[in-house]
Amino acid sequence: MKKQHNRNNDNQLIIEVLHAMQPKIKKSLQNTSFQEQEDLKQEIYIKVIHAVKTRRIQPLTLWEFKEKFDKKAYQKN
């Protein structure tokens, strides 16, 4: 049961990460020839999925998010 729960969490995280990265991926693909864009997009998706499944990408806790947000706000000033 726990393994199924982890798999569902991973799948949800993959969807969220890919959705969040979509604008950056799309912009980056503009630097590639049209014929290669779809292949490159698939490769990027594979890398993101692998990163989530190997726990190299994990959701931030509320405190980690706040810390990063505060640091960015401080750097802007």
CYANA upper distance limits for C-alpha pairs under 8 A (distance plus 0.5 A):
  1 MET  CA      5 HIS  CA      6.84
  2 LYS  CA      6 ASN  CA      6.71
  3 LYS  CA      7 ARG  CA      6.69
  4 GLN  CA      8 ASN  CA      6.71
  5 HIS  CA      9 ASN  CA      6.72
  6 ASN  CA     10 ASP  CA      6.58
  7 ARG  CA     11 ASN  CA      6.64
  8 ASN  CA     12 GLN  CA      6.66
  9 ASN  CA     13 LEU  CA      6.55
 10 ASP  CA     14 ILE  CA      6.54
 10 ASP  CA     52 VAL  CA      7.28
 10 ASP  CA     53 LYS  CA      7.15
 11 ASN  CA     15 ILE  CA      6.80
 12 GLN  CA     16 GLU  CA      6.73
 13 LEU  CA     17 VAL  CA      6.50
 13 LEU  CA     52 VAL  CA      7.88
 13 LEU  CA     58 GLN  CA      8.33
 13 LEU  CA     59 PRO  CA      7.96
 14 ILE  CA     18 LEU  CA      6.53
 14 ILE  CA     48 VAL  CA      7.93
 14 ILE  CA     49 ILE  CA      6.58
 14 ILE  CA     52 VAL  CA      6.97
 15 ILE  CA     19 HIS  CA      6.52
 16 GLU  CA     20 ALA  CA      6.58
 17 VAL  CA     21 MET  CA      6.55
 17 VAL  CA     48 VAL  CA      8.31
 18 LEU  CA     22 GLN  CA      6.42
 18 LEU  CA     45 TYR  CA      7.78
 18 LEU  CA     48 VAL  CA      7.91
 21 MET  CA     25 ILE  CA      6.55
 22 GLN  CA     26 LYS  CA      6.50
 23 PRO  CA     27 LYS  CA      6.63
 24 LYS  CA     28 SER  CA      6.56
 25 ILE  CA     29 LEU  CA      6.63
 25 ILE  CA     41 LYS  CA      7.82
 25 ILE  CA     44 ILE  CA      8.46
 26 LYS  CA     30 GLN  CA      7.23
 27 LYS  CA     31 ASN  CA      8.10
 28 SER  CA     32 THR  CA      8.11
 29 LEU  CA     37 GLN  CA      6.26
 29 LEU  CA     40 LEU  CA      8.04
 29 LEU  CA     41 LYS  CA      7.83
 30 GLN  CA     34 PHE  CA      8.38
 30 GLN  CA     37 GLN  CA      8.32
 32 THR  CA     36 GLU  CA      7.04
 32 THR  CA     37 GLN  CA      6.56
 33 SER  CA     37 GLN  CA      6.84
 34 PHE  CA     38 GLU  CA      8.44
 36 GLU  CA     40 LEU  CA      6.66
 37 GLN  CA     41 LYS  CA      6.52
 38 GLU  CA     42 GLN  CA      6.75
 39 ASP  CA     43 GLU  CA      6.80
 40 LEU  CA     44 ILE  CA      6.69
 41 LYS  CA     45 TYR  CA      6.73
 42 GLN  CA     46 ILE  CA      6.68
 43 GLU  CA     47 LYS  CA      6.74
 44 ILE  CA     48 VAL  CA      6.72
 45 TYR  CA     49 ILE  CA      6.60
 46 ILE  CA     50 HIS  CA      6.58
 47 LYS  CA     51 ALA  CA      6.58
 48 VAL  CA     52 VAL  CA      6.78
 49 ILE  CA     53 LYS  CA      6.68
 50 HIS  CA     54 THR  CA      6.53
 51 ALA  CA     55 ARG  CA      6.56
 51 ALA  CA     56 ARG  CA      5.43
 51 ALA  CA     57 ILE  CA      6.17
 52 VAL  CA     56 ARG  CA      6.37
 52 VAL  CA     57 ILE  CA      5.37
 52 VAL  CA     58 GLN  CA      7.17
 60 LEU  CA     64 GLU  CA      6.15
 60 LEU  CA     65 PHE  CA      6.33
 61 THR  CA     65 PHE  CA      6.70
 62 LEU  CA     66 LYS  CA      6.66
 63 TRP  CA     67 GLU  CA      6.55
 64 GLU  CA     68 LYS  CA      6.74
 65 PHE  CA     69 PHE  CA      6.51
 66 LYS  CA     70 ASP  CA      6.46
 67 GLU  CA     71 LYS  CA      6.64
 68 LYS  CA     72 LYS  CA      6.74
 69 PHE  CA     73 ALA  CA      6.70
 70 ASP  CA     74 TYR  CA      6.56
 71 LYS  CA     75 GLN  CA      6.71
 72 LYS  CA     76 LYS  CA      6.87
 73 ALA  CA     77 ASN  CA      7.31
